[in-house]
Amino acid sequence: MLVGDEGGGPVDPDVSVFDVEARRERVWDIVAVIAAGGAIGGAARYLLNQAVPSSDFPWATFIENVTGCFLLGALMVYLLDVWPPNRYLRPFLGVGVLGGFTTFSAYTVETRGLLAEGRGPAAMTYLFGSLLVGLAGTWLGITTARAITRETR
């Protein structure tokens, strides 16, 4: 039985009822996996920030978030439809690596900064453009992963 089956709520295929019952005893392994992934994702974000030259528009954060959306869309296809359930993959890759790589907190701070500088059109372009392109990136990641998995079956 999967978590969520009994109450009609969302089902997480990586978590069984037995995992929930043993949660207090087994939480530190997940925390460690997320921390390791976060360190990798954060380091990748730092390197991208160093590689993208500064400009009047926060391109590095835009690229990080859109790329992260694409990768998360593709990852969910593999985690939910292709690979067998694994206790550590989703926390490591989804929460840790991609959570450390993307930075929606910087996105909001940079939007506020653009507004504070009196650059309303740039702020609105960044605010809504990031959202729209991020959603498109997620859709493209899902579509690409599904096409790749269809070809390899």
N, CA, C and O of each residue as an XYZ file, in Angstrom:
612
protein
N       0.839     -1.172      0.000
C       0.000      0.000      0.000
C       0.888      1.241      0.000
O       1.874      1.293      0.735
N       0.559      2.221     -0.797
C       1.327      3.450     -0.888
C       0.710      4.529     -0.027
O      -0.492      4.519      0.237
N       1.543      5.461      0.410
C       1.055      6.570      1.216
C       0.076      7.380      0.383
O       0.378      7.751     -0.752
N      -1.086      7.652      0.937
C      -2.113      8.406      0.223
C      -3.241      7.525     -0.261
O      -4.346      8.010     -0.506
N      -2.975      6.209     -0.405
C      -4.027      5.298     -0.863
C      -5.212      5.293      0.074
O      -6.361      5.289     -0.368
N      -4.939      5.292      1.372
C      -6.002      5.137      2.350
C      -6.897      6.355      2.464
O      -8.072      6.209      2.803
N      -6.393      7.542      2.198
C      -7.198      8.739      2.388
C      -7.589      9.420      1.105
O      -8.216     10.478      1.143
N      -7.244      8.858     -0.022
C      -7.589      9.467     -1.287
C      -6.707     10.658     -1.648
O      -6.970     11.350     -2.631
N      -5.650     10.903     -0.847
C      -4.741     12.017     -1.121
C      -3.700     11.640     -2.147
O      -3.781     10.572     -2.755
N      -2.719     12.507     -2.347
C      -1.683     12.223     -3.326
C      -0.879     10.986     -2.936
O      -0.660     10.716     -1.755
N      -0.456     10.261     -3.927
C       0.302      9.041     -3.705
C       1.752      9.301     -4.082
O       2.049      9.775     -5.178
N       2.646      8.983     -3.158
C       4.077      9.081     -3.429
C       4.588      7.669     -3.645
O       4.662      6.900     -2.686
N       4.946      7.297     -4.871
C       5.334      5.914     -5.151
C       6.647      5.513     -4.474
O       6.954      4.324     -4.383
N       7.416      6.481     -4.003
C       8.672      6.160     -3.348
C       8.524      5.898     -1.862
O       9.486      5.487     -1.214
N       7.340      6.125     -1.306
C       7.144      6.014      0.135
C       6.026      5.015      0.416
O       4.922      5.153     -0.110
N       6.306      4.020      1.235
C       5.291      3.051      1.634
C       4.805      3.371      3.037
O       5.384      4.207      3.729
N       3.746      2.704      3.447
C       3.234      2.877      4.799
C       4.317      2.516      5.807
O       4.407      3.125      6.873
N       5.129      1.538      5.474
C       6.193      1.119      6.378
C       7.227      2.227      6.553
O       7.788      2.381      7.638
N       7.483      2.997      5.500
C       8.403      4.135      5.616
C       7.852      5.178      6.570
O       8.596      5.743      7.372
N       6.556      5.439      6.489
C       5.944      6.445      7.345
C       6.006      5.993      8.798
O       6.311      6.790      9.686
N       5.717      4.718      9.045
C       5.761      4.203     10.410
C       7.168      4.257     10.989
O       7.333      4.466     12.190
N       8.175      4.072     10.155
C       9.560      4.070     10.629
C      10.227      5.425     10.446
O      11.442      5.541     10.611
N       9.459      6.444     10.111
C      10.005      7.745      9.765
C      10.902      8.325     10.844
O      11.973      8.844     10.530
N      10.503      8.254     12.084
C      11.297      8.846     13.158
C      12.675      8.207     13.242
O      13.650      8.871     13.593
N      12.755      6.952     12.928
C      14.024      6.245     13.016
C      14.888      6.440     11.777
O      16.100      6.233     11.842
N      14.297      6.833     10.648
C      15.040      6.843      9.391
C      15.080      8.198      8.713
O      15.230      8.253      7.492
N      14.954      9.271      9.432
C      14.898     10.580      8.796
C      16.290     11.119      8.456
O      16.436     11.856      7.481
N      17.291     10.774      9.221
C      18.607     11.378      9.010
C      19.261     10.955      7.704
O      20.046     11.717      7.141
N      18.964      9.777      7.217
C      19.539      9.378      5.942
C      19.008     10.255      4.807
O      19.755     10.612      3.896
N      17.732     10.598      4.862
C      17.144     11.474      3.844
C      17.706     12.888      3.962
O      18.010     13.525      2.954
N      17.845     13.373      5.185
C      18.415     14.708      5.395
C      19.835     14.765      4.829
O      20.210     15.750      4.194
N      20.614     13.724      5.055
C      21.990     13.683      4.541
C      22.016     13.661      3.017
O      22.856     14.314      2.397
N      21.106     12.917      2.419
C      21.033     12.830      0.956
C      20.649     14.190      0.372
O      21.226     14.621     -0.626
N      19.686     14.860      0.983
C      19.279     16.185      0.515
C      20.423     17.180      0.668
O      20.665     17.988     -0.228
N      21.124     17.128      1.788
C      22.249     18.043      2.018
C      23.349     17.831      0.982
O      23.903     18.798      0.461
N      23.663     16.588      0.683
C      24.693     16.302     -0.327
C      24.260     16.832     -1.694
O      25.050     17.451     -2.407
N      23.015     16.589     -2.048
C      22.504     17.104     -3.322
C      22.481     18.617     -3.353
O      22.812     19.228     -4.368
N      22.089     19.226     -2.233
C      22.061     20.690     -2.152
C      23.443     21.305     -2.319
O      23.590     22.362     -2.932
N      24.451     20.641     -1.773
C      25.822     21.131     -1.935
C      26.238     21.097     -3.403
O      26.881     22.026     -3.892
N      25.878     20.047     -4.090
C      26.208     19.928     -5.519
C      25.440     20.985     -6.324
O      26.023     21.681     -7.155
N      24.142     21.098     -6.074
C      23.328     22.081     -6.794
C      23.764     23.503     -6.519
O      23.818     24.325     -7.433
N      24.077     23.804     -5.262
C      24.540     25.146     -4.904
C      25.867     25.482     -5.554
O      26.080     26.609     -5.999
N      26.765     24.497     -5.611
C      28.057     24.713     -6.273
C      27.862     24.960     -7.773
O      28.531     25.810     -8.360
N      26.949     24.218     -8.379
C      26.667     24.419     -9.808
C      26.083     25.807    -10.044
O      26.429     26.469    -11.022
N      25.199     26.248     -9.153
C      24.627     27.596     -9.283
C      25.717     28.652     -9.150
O      25.746     29.615     -9.916
N      26.599     28.480     -8.195
C      27.703     29.426     -8.013
C      28.555     29.500     -9.279
O      28.895     30.590     -9.737
N      28.896     28.350     -9.839
C      29.727     28.328    -11.054
C      29.014     29.012    -12.220
O      29.645     29.738    -12.988
N      27.718     28.789    -12.359
C      26.968     29.459    -13.425
C      26.945     30.965    -13.201
O      27.083     31.734    -14.152
N      26.770     31.395    -11.945
C      26.795     32.829    -11.645
C      28.144     33.450    -11.996
O      28.205     34.602    -12.427
N      29.205     32.705    -11.816
C      30.528     33.205    -12.169
C      30.731     33.244    -13.683
O      31.444     34.105    -14.199
N      30.104     32.313    -14.384
C      30.294     32.207    -15.837
C      29.470     33.232    -16.613
O      29.884     33.663    -17.689
N      28.323     33.625    -16.091
C      27.444     34.559    -16.796
C      27.831     35.981    -16.399
O      27.776     36.337    -15.222
N      28.216     36.781    -17.366
C      28.637     38.149    -17.034
C      27.491     38.984    -16.457
O      26.327     38.801    -16.813
N      27.841     39.885    -15.576
C      26.845     40.785    -14.987
C      26.283     41.702    -16.056
O      26.979     42.113    -16.984
N      25.003     42.010    -15.898
C      24.361     42.938    -16.832
C      23.220     43.628    -16.091
O      23.062     43.473    -14.880
N      22.438     44.381    -16.831
C      21.296     45.074    -16.241
C      20.117     44.144    -15.987
O      19.127     44.553    -15.380
N      20.208     42.924    -16.435
C      19.143     41.942    -16.274
C      19.724     40.714    -15.580
O      20.833     40.302    -15.920
N      19.027     40.120    -14.630
C      19.564     38.970    -13.884
C      19.530     37.661    -14.680
O      18.778     36.740    -14.362
N      20.360     37.606    -15.718
C      20.358     36.453    -16.612
C      20.748     35.160    -15.915
O      20.165     34.114    -16.200
N      21.712     35.205    -15.015
C      22.173     33.970    -14.369
C      21.022     33.288    -13.628
O      20.818     32.083    -13.775
N      20.283     34.037    -12.849
C      19.163     33.461    -12.101
C      18.078     32.976    -13.049
O      17.490     31.916    -12.831
N      17.811     33.740    -14.093
C      16.824     33.330    -15.090
C      17.221     31.987    -15.705
O      16.394     31.081    -15.811
N      18.480     31.860    -16.106
C      18.975     30.617    -16.718
C      18.900     29.462    -15.725
O      18.487     28.358    -16.080
N      19.299     29.719    -14.479
C      19.265     28.670    -13.451
C      17.844     28.149    -13.243
O      17.614     26.940    -13.212
N      16.912     29.061    -13.103
C      15.543     28.648    -12.809
C      14.876     27.958    -13.988
O      14.166     26.970    -13.799
N      15.087     28.452    -15.183
C      14.478     27.821    -16.358
C      15.107     26.454    -16.612
O      14.401     25.489    -16.906
N      16.424     26.370    -16.502
C      17.105     25.084    -16.659
C      16.637     24.101    -15.594
O      16.395     22.929    -15.882
N      16.512     24.587    -14.357
C      16.031     23.736    -13.269
C      14.622     23.234    -13.524
O      14.317     22.079    -13.227
N      13.761     24.078    -14.067
C      12.397     23.654    -14.410
C      12.419     22.562    -15.464
O      11.707     21.566    -15.341
N      13.226     22.739    -16.494
C      13.359     21.730    -17.544
C      13.829     20.404    -16.950
O      13.246     19.352    -17.212
N      14.892     20.469    -16.144
C      15.451     19.244    -15.564
C      14.480     18.578    -14.595
O      14.406     17.351    -14.543
N      13.740     19.366    -13.832
C      12.773     18.791    -12.903
C      11.637     18.101    -13.658
O      11.179     17.034    -13.249
N      11.185     18.700    -14.747
C      10.161     18.051    -15.569
C      10.644     16.714    -16.101
O       9.923     15.719    -16.032
N      11.866     16.682    -16.635
C      12.429     15.433    -17.151
C      12.642     14.425    -16.026
O      12.352     13.239    -16.183
N      13.148     14.901    -14.897
C      13.419     14.018    -13.770
C      12.149     13.327    -13.288
O      12.177     12.136    -12.977
N      11.054     14.043    -13.222
C       9.816     13.445    -12.733
C       9.327     12.325    -13.650
O       8.746     11.348    -13.178
N       9.557     12.459    -14.946
C       9.193     11.375    -15.861
C      10.003     10.131    -15.518
O       9.459      9.031    -15.419
N      11.291     10.313    -15.341
C      12.143      9.167    -15.038
C      11.823      8.578    -13.667
O      11.753      7.357    -13.522
N      11.628      9.427    -12.665
C      11.351      8.926    -11.314
C      10.002      8.230    -11.208
O       9.876      7.229    -10.503
N       8.994      8.749    -11.900
C       7.653      8.204    -11.756
C       7.288      7.152    -12.792
O       6.467      6.277    -12.515
N       7.888      7.219    -13.992
C       7.460      6.327    -15.065
C       8.522      5.338    -15.547
O       8.178      4.308    -16.127
N       9.788      5.624    -15.322
C      10.834      4.817    -15.944
C      11.620      4.012    -14.911
O      11.681      2.786    -15.000
N      12.206      4.674    -13.958
C      13.070      3.998    -12.978
C      12.246      3.349    -11.886
O      11.158      3.828    -11.564
N      12.746      2.263    -11.311
C      12.030      1.660    -10.177
C      12.074      2.604     -8.973
O      12.995      3.413     -8.854
N      11.092      2.508     -8.087
C      11.082      3.380     -6.909
C      12.390      3.262     -6.117
O      12.937      2.174     -5.939
N      12.863      4.406     -5.657
C      14.094      4.457     -4.884
C      13.930      5.513     -3.800
O      13.522      6.639     -4.084
N      14.238      5.163     -2.595
C      14.058      6.053     -1.447
C      14.893      7.319     -1.552
O      14.501      8.346     -0.999
N      16.028      7.285     -2.239
C      16.972      8.396     -2.194
C      17.024      9.271     -3.447
O      17.487     10.409     -3.373
N      16.563      8.773     -4.588
C      16.723      9.538     -5.828
C      15.964     10.856     -5.833
O      16.540     11.895     -6.156
N      14.694     10.833     -5.483
C      13.905     12.068     -5.513
C      14.447     13.098     -4.518
O      14.622     14.258     -4.890
N      14.719     12.710     -3.260
C      15.284     13.715     -2.338
C      16.644     14.233     -2.797
O      16.924     15.427     -2.682
N      17.490     13.343     -3.316
C      18.825     13.775     -3.734
C      18.771     14.676     -4.955
O      19.295     15.790     -4.937
N      18.133     14.189     -6.025
C      18.124     14.939     -7.284
C      17.108     16.076     -7.295
O      17.439     17.204     -7.660
N      15.881     15.782     -6.898
C      14.812     16.787     -6.987
C      14.908     17.871     -5.933
O      14.903     19.060     -6.253
N      14.997     17.460     -4.664
C      15.035     18.437     -3.573
C      16.435     18.994     -3.395
O      16.614     20.205     -3.269
N      17.441     18.104     -3.383
C      18.808     18.529     -3.121
C      19.462     19.250     -4.287
O      19.680     20.460     -4.233
N      19.776     18.504     -5.346
C      20.525     19.081     -6.471
C      19.735     20.211     -7.139
O      20.237     21.329     -7.256
N      18.513     19.929     -7.573
C      17.755     20.964     -8.280
C      17.246     22.048     -7.342
O      17.117     23.203     -7.746
N      16.958     21.693     -6.100
C      16.586     22.711     -5.120
C      17.744     23.643     -4.801
O      17.548     24.838     -4.578
N      18.951     23.091     -4.779
C      20.134     23.920     -4.548
C      20.535     24.722     -5.775
O      21.120     25.798     -5.655
N      20.224     24.205     -6.945
C      20.589     24.888     -8.185
C      19.649     26.037     -8.507
O      20.094     27.123     -8.878
N      18.347     25.799     -8.365
C      17.386     26.868     -8.647
C      17.321     27.825     -7.471
O      17.663     27.471     -6.343
N      16.884     29.016     -7.747
C      16.856     30.017     -6.679
C      15.719     30.997     -6.875
O      15.914     32.119     -7.342
N      14.538     30.555     -6.512
C      13.392     31.438     -6.657
C      13.377     32.536     -5.600
O      12.669     33.531     -5.755
N      14.141     32.370     -4.534
C      14.258     33.472     -3.567
C      15.053     34.617     -4.188
O      14.696     35.782     -4.013
N      16.129     34.299     -4.912
C      16.880     35.353     -5.596
C      16.013     36.010     -6.672
O      16.109     37.214     -6.909
N      15.181     35.220     -7.306
C      14.258     35.729     -8.329
C      13.373     36.829     -7.752
O      13.180     37.865     -8.389
N      12.839     36.617     -6.562
C      11.970     37.632     -5.968
C      12.765     38.847     -5.500
O      12.308     39.981     -5.643
N      13.948     38.616     -4.944
C      14.793     39.735     -4.497
C      15.240     40.568     -5.696
O      15.247     41.798     -5.633
N      15.609     39.905     -6.780
C      16.041     40.634     -7.976
C      14.874     41.391     -8.618
O      15.063     42.490     -9.139
N      13.682     40.815     -8.583
C      12.511     41.531     -9.087
C      12.278     42.788     -8.265
O      12.038     43.863     -8.816
N      12.347     42.652     -6.942
C      12.192     43.815     -6.063
C      13.273     44.853     -6.335
O      12.998     46.053     -6.340
N      14.503     44.394     -6.560
C      15.599     45.316     -6.862
C      15.347     46.105     -8.139
O      15.599     47.309     -8.194
N      14.855     45.428     -9.154
C      14.530     46.121    -10.404
C      13.437     47.162    -10.178
O      13.495     48.264    -10.723
N      12.438     46.801     -9.365
C      11.377     47.760     -9.052
C      11.927     48.942     -8.260
O      11.562     50.087     -8.527
N      12.798     48.680     -7.294
C      13.374     49.741     -6.472
C      14.236     50.699     -7.294
O      14.366     51.875     -6.951
N      14.822     50.192     -8.378
C      15.618     51.030     -9.279
C      14.745     51.807    -10.261
O      15.255     52.560    -11.090
N      13.437     51.624    -10.166
C      12.533     52.319    -11.083
C      12.454     51.663    -12.452
O      12.077     52.311    -13.428
N      12.805     50.389    -12.534
C      12.817     49.673    -13.806
C      11.627     48.720    -13.875
O      11.782     47.507    -14.018
N      10.435     49.305    -13.770
C       9.202     48.532    -13.755
C       9.026     47.577    -14.930
O       8.709     46.407    -14.718
N       9.224     48.049    -16.177
C       9.060     47.125    -17.306
C      10.028     45.930    -17.246
O       9.638     44.799    -17.537
N      11.267     46.182    -16.873
C      12.238     45.080    -16.754
C      11.825     44.132    -15.632
O      11.936     42.914    -15.770
N      11.343     44.697    -14.511
C      10.907     43.870    -13.387
C       9.729     42.985    -13.785
O       9.703     41.801    -13.448
N       8.760     43.544    -14.492
C       7.593     42.773    -14.898
C       7.960     41.721    -15.949
O       7.433     40.609    -15.940
N       8.874     42.093    -16.856
C       9.352     41.124    -17.850
C      10.023     39.956    -17.147
O       9.782     38.797    -17.484
N      10.868     40.267    -16.169
C      11.568     39.229    -15.410
C      10.589     38.399    -14.595
O      10.668     37.171    -14.596
N       9.669     39.054    -13.901
C       8.708     38.366    -13.040
C       7.851     37.390    -13.831
O       7.788     36.204    -13.507
N       7.194     37.889    -14.866
C       6.276     37.041    -15.626
C       6.991     36.196    -16.680
O       6.553     35.090    -16.996
N       8.087     36.716    -17.220
C       8.864     35.935    -18.186
C       9.461     34.697    -17.547
O       9.445     33.621    -18.145
N       9.990     34.836    -16.334
C      10.544     33.676    -15.628
C       9.469     32.623    -15.395
O       9.708     31.428    -15.572
N       8.302     33.069    -15.002
C       7.206     32.145    -14.752
C       6.787     31.420    -16.032
O       6.668     30.195    -16.048
N       6.568     32.174    -17.090
C       6.105     31.565    -18.346
C       7.161     30.668    -18.975
O       6.858     29.558    -19.412
N       8.401     31.149    -19.021
C       9.461     30.346    -19.628
C       9.777     29.140    -18.738
O      10.122     28.074    -19.248
N       9.663     29.294    -17.411
C       9.853     28.168    -16.508
C       8.801     27.089    -16.713
O       9.122     25.901    -16.741
N       7.548     27.498    -16.857
C       6.484     26.531    -17.136
C       6.705     25.849    -18.488
O       6.509     24.641    -18.621
N       7.111     26.627    -19.477
C       7.412     26.046    -20.789
C       8.596     25.076    -20.680
O       8.600     24.020    -21.313
N       9.584     25.438    -19.883
C      10.732     24.560    -19.671
C      10.327     23.249    -19.018
O      10.820     22.186    -19.396
N       9.435     23.319    -18.042
C       8.942     22.104    -17.381
C       8.221     21.219    -18.386
O       8.461     20.014    -18.446
N       7.341     21.816    -19.170
C       6.614     21.067    -20.196
C       7.586     20.450    -21.206
O       7.428     19.292    -21.593
N       8.577     21.214    -21.627
C       9.559     20.707    -22.580
C      10.380     19.576    -21.976
O      10.702     18.611    -22.669
N      10.723     19.678    -20.700
C      11.452     18.608    -20.023
C      10.641     17.324    -19.976
O      11.161     16.240    -20.239
N       9.360     17.452    -19.640
C       8.473     16.284    -19.605
C       8.343     15.677    -20.994
O       8.477     14.465    -21.166
N       8.084     16.520    -21.977
C       7.893     16.058    -23.355
C       9.162     15.404    -23.898
O       9.094     14.355    -24.539
N      10.300     16.006    -23.649
C      11.571     15.463    -24.123
C      11.857     14.115    -23.475
O      12.221     13.159    -24.159
N      11.695     14.038    -22.160
C      11.959     12.782    -21.454
C      11.023     11.677    -21.930
O      11.441     10.531    -22.098
N       9.772     12.019    -22.144
C       8.831     11.005    -22.639
C       9.206     10.537    -24.034
O       9.105      9.349    -24.339
N       9.639     11.460    -24.884
C      10.052     11.087    -26.240
C      11.293     10.205    -26.200
O      11.384      9.230    -26.946
N      12.236     10.532    -25.349
C      13.454      9.719    -25.231
C      13.134      8.332    -24.695
O      13.651      7.337    -25.203
N      12.291      8.257    -23.678
C      11.977      6.947    -23.109
C      11.156      6.102    -24.073
O      11.267      4.876    -24.068
N      10.332      6.741    -24.900
C       9.556      6.020    -25.892
C      10.484      5.407    -26.940
O      10.252      4.289    -27.400
N      11.534      6.139    -27.315
C      12.473      5.652    -28.327
C      13.326      4.506    -27.809
O      13.732      3.644    -28.589
N      13.608      4.477    -26.509
C      14.500      3.460    -25.963
C      13.764      2.200    -25.526
O      14.404      1.222    -25.141
N      12.455      2.200    -25.577
C      11.696      1.015    -25.152
C      11.557      0.020    -26.256
O      10.946     -1.032    -26.065
